[in-house]
């Protein structure tokens, strides 16, 4: 595959973009050339594209670390410099994603667009809004659901663990998002990292329904947060346990009945008995 090619199979799963403009638009001007280049980087599966997407994921992690360390130096000038630098980066990425979108209306209706807008607002006005940079964890979750992530897992030789890895990412993302919300809403301006540890402790105790009761969230918002955390947290925890203990299956659609998953050594479809020809690398 050429280095600057775009894998069409990942387009519907990544960023929710349409594909027809990727080939019909010709780089007959600087703007179209920039749009084409950005689509290759954001949507492609070439080496450069994957490196770019991994770099963006690392930047998301750095933003999350900044969110955690913010209370320690929020009163200094260094905090504002880093804060506005991150805001400029997020604004640039918002513009880039708007540019590569085939429809501006579709881009505006994407949840991740408004997540980035909310993060940008909290960074531009740090004295007015609480820091919601923990929402950048959605970006890591989005990468974990993409076909690019599947490609990386298979290249690394861990294809059979894909379901388990995805379930871990889903659970850890939810855990961090709830912890980040609890930390921001109840502990952010109180105790720094110790506040985050308290928020994490509360979240884990709530998800596991342990309920020690030594840390509780006050008011109606605290009660609603606890309810949502228990309902969704238990579901994701059970999903993770199922992914770990159930036998490994490969994704191979049966041409007769369409059953998607089969045992790796299956010869016949267990639903309709159709003869299968599952590719086997012979490990």
C-alpha positions in Angstrom: 0.0 0.0 0.0 1.4 3.4 -0.9 2.6 5.5 2.1 -0.1 8.2 1.6 -3.1 5.9 0.9 -6.3 5.9 2.8 -7.9 2.7 4.0 -11.6 2.9 3.1 -12.5 0.3 5.6 -11.7 2.5 8.6 -13.5 5.6 7.4 -17.0 4.8 8.7 -15.6 3.7 12.1 -13.2 6.6 12.6 -14.5 10.1 13.0 -17.8 9.3 11.3 -16.7 10.8 8.0 -18.1 10.0 4.6 -15.7 8.7 2.0 -16.7 9.8 -1.4 -14.9 13.2 -1.2 -11.6 11.6 -0.5 -11.3 10.5 -4.1 -13.5 13.1 -5.9 -11.7 16.2 -4.6 -8.5 17.0 -6.4 -5.8 19.1 -4.7 -6.2 21.9 -7.3 -5.5 24.5 -4.6 -3.7 25.0 -1.3 -6.9 24.4 0.7 -7.8 21.2 -1.1 -4.2 20.0 -0.8 -4.2 20.6 2.9 -7.6 18.9 3.3 -6.3 15.8 1.4 -3.1 15.7 3.5 -5.0 15.9 6.8 -7.4 13.2 5.7 -4.4 10.9 5.0 -3.0 11.6 8.4 -6.3 11.3 10.4 -7.9 8.5 8.4 -5.1 6.5 6.8 -3.3 3.3 7.8 0.1 4.1 6.3 3.1 4.2 8.6 3.0 8.1 8.7 -0.7 8.1 9.5 -0.4 5.6 12.3 2.6 7.5 13.8 0.5 10.7 13.6 -2.5 9.1 15.4 -0.3 7.6 18.1 1.3 11.0 18.6 -2.1 12.5 19.1 -3.0 9.8 21.6 0.3 10.6 23.5 -0.7 14.3 23.5 -4.1 13.4 24.9 -2.3 11.6 27.7 -0.1 14.6 28.3 -3.2 16.8 28.6 -4.7 14.4 31.1 -1.5 14.6 33.2 -1.7 18.4 33.0 -5.3 18.1 34.4 -4.1 16.0 37.3 -1.2 18.3 38.2 -3.1 21.5 37.6 -3.9 22.2 41.3 -0.2 22.2 42.2 0.8 25.2 40.1 -2.6 26.8 39.0 -1.6 30.1 40.7 1.6 30.5 38.7 2.3 31.9 35.2 3.6 28.6 34.0 0.1 27.1 34.4 -1.4 29.8 32.2 1.2 29.3 29.5 0.7 25.6 29.3 -3.1 26.1 29.6 -3.3 28.4 26.6 -0.8 26.3 24.6 -3.1 23.3 25.0 -6.1 25.5 24.1 -4.4 26.5 20.9 -3.7 22.9 20.1 -7.3 21.8 20.7 -8.5 24.8 18.6 -6.2 23.8 15.8 -7.4 20.2 15.9 -11.0 21.3 15.9 -10.3 23.3 12.8 -8.5 20.4 11.2 -11.4 18.0 11.8 -13.8 20.5 10.5 -11.7 20.9 7.4 -11.6 17.2 6.6 -15.3 16.6 7.3 -17.4 16.0 4.2 -20.3 17.8 5.9 -20.0 20.7 8.3 -23.5 19.8 9.7 -22.3 16.2 10.3 -19.2 17.5 12.1 -21.3 19.8 14.3 -23.6 16.9 15.4 -20.7 14.7 16.5 -20.5 14.4 20.3 -16.7 14.5 20.3 -16.9 18.0 18.6 -18.8 19.4 21.6 -16.6 17.6 24.0 -13.6 19.4 22.5 -15.5 22.7 22.6 -16.3 22.2 26.3 -12.6 21.5 27.0 -11.6 24.5 25.0 -13.9 26.8 27.0 -12.6 25.5 30.3 -9.0 26.1 29.1 -9.7 29.6 27.7 -11.4 30.7 30.9 -9.6 28.8 33.7 -10.7 31.3 36.4 -14.4 30.9 35.5 -14.8 27.2 34.6 -13.5 24.0 36.3 -10.9 22.1 34.3 -12.6 19.4 32.2 -9.5 18.2 30.4 -10.2 14.7 31.7 -12.8 14.4 28.9 -9.9 14.0 26.5 -10.0 10.3 27.6 -12.8 10.0 25.1 -10.1 10.4 22.4 -8.2 7.4 23.7 -11.4 5.4 23.8 -12.2 6.5 20.2 -8.8 5.3 19.0 -9.4 2.0 20.9 -12.6 1.4 18.9 -11.1 2.2 15.5 -9.9 -0.2 12.8 -6.4 1.4 13.1 -6.2 0.0 16.6 -7.2 -3.5 15.3 -4.5 -3.2 12.8 -1.9 -2.3 15.4 -3.0 -5.2 17.7 -2.7 -7.7 14.8 0.7 -6.4 13.7 1.9 -6.8 17.3 0.8 -10.4 17.3 -2.0 -10.0 19.9 -5.0 -10.4 17.6 -6.6 -13.1 19.8 -6.6 -10.7 22.8 -8.4 -7.9 20.9 -11.7 -8.3 22.7 -10.0 -8.4 26.1 -8.0 -5.3 25.3 -11.0 -3.4 24.0 -13.0 -4.4 27.2 -10.1 -3.1 29.3 -10.0 0.2 27.5 -13.7 0.6 27.8 -13.7 -0.1 31.5 -10.6 2.0 32.3 -11.9 4.9 30.2 -15.2 4.8 32.1 -13.3 4.5 35.4 -11.2 7.6 34.6 -14.0 9.7 33.3 -16.1 9.1 36.4 -13.1 9.7 38.6 -12.3 12.9 36.7 -15.8 14.2 37.0 -15.9 13.4 40.8 -12.5 15.0 41.2 -13.5 18.1 39.2 -16.9 18.5 40.8 -16.0 17.7 44.4 -12.2 17.6 45.0 -10.3 19.6 42.4 -9.8 22.8 44.4 -9.2 21.0 47.7 -6.4 18.5 47.9 -4.5 18.1 44.6 -3.4 14.5 43.9 -4.8 13.4 47.2 -8.1 14.6 46.0 -7.8 12.6 42.8 -6.9 9.5 44.9 -10.0 10.0 47.0 -12.1 10.4 43.9 -10.6 7.2 42.4 -11.2 5.4 45.7 -14.8 6.5 45.8 -15.3 5.4 42.1 -13.9 1.9 42.6 -15.9 1.4 45.8 -19.0 2.5 44.0 -18.4 0.4 40.8 -17.8 -2.7 42.9 -20.8 -1.9 45.1 -18.5 -2.2 48.2 -19.8 0.9 49.7 -17.5 1.5 52.7 -19.2 4.8 53.3 -16.1 6.7 54.5 -16.2 8.9 51.4 -19.6 10.0 50.1 -20.6 12.8 47.6 -22.9 15.4 49.0 -26.2 16.7 47.6 -28.4 15.5 44.7 -25.5 15.7 42.2 -23.5 13.3 44.4 -26.4 10.9 44.6 -27.0 10.9 40.9 -23.3 10.5 40.2 -23.3 7.4 42.5 -26.4 5.9 40.8 -25.0 6.3 37.2 -21.6 5.0 38.3 -23.1 1.8 39.8 -25.4 1.1 36.8 -22.8 1.6 34.0 -19.8 0.5 36.0 -21.1 -2.9 36.9 -22.2 -3.5 33.3 -18.7 -2.7 32.0 -17.1 -4.8 34.7 -19.2 -7.8 33.8 -18.3 -7.3 30.1 -14.6 -7.3 31.0 -15.0 -10.5 33.0 -16.8 -12.2 30.1 -14.1 -11.2 27.6 -11.4 -12.6 29.9 -13.0 -16.0 30.7 -14.9 -16.9 27.6 -13.1 -19.0 24.9 -11.3 -17.2 22.2 -13.2 -16.9 18.9 -12.2 -15.5 15.6 -14.3 -13.1 13.5 -15.3 -14.9 10.3 -18.8 -14.4 8.9 -20.5 -17.6 7.8 -21.5 -17.2 4.1 -24.7 -19.1 4.7 -26.2 -17.7 7.9 -23.9 -14.7 8.7 -22.8 -15.9 12.2 -19.8 -13.6 12.9 -17.8 -15.5 15.5 -16.5 -19.1 15.4 -13.9 -21.2 17.2 -10.5 -20.8 15.7 -10.4 -24.4 14.6 -14.1 -24.6 13.5 -14.7 -26.6 10.3 -18.5 -26.2 10.3 -20.7 -23.3 11.4 -22.3 -24.2 14.6 -25.5 -22.4 13.7 -26.2 -23.8 10.2 -23.6 -26.5 9.6 -22.1 -24.7 6.5 -18.5 -25.7 5.8 -16.1 -22.9 6.8 -12.7 -22.0 5.5 -11.2 -19.9 8.3 -7.7 -18.6 7.4 -5.1 -20.1 9.8 -1.5 -18.9 9.9 -0.5 -22.2 11.4 0.9 -21.0 14.7 
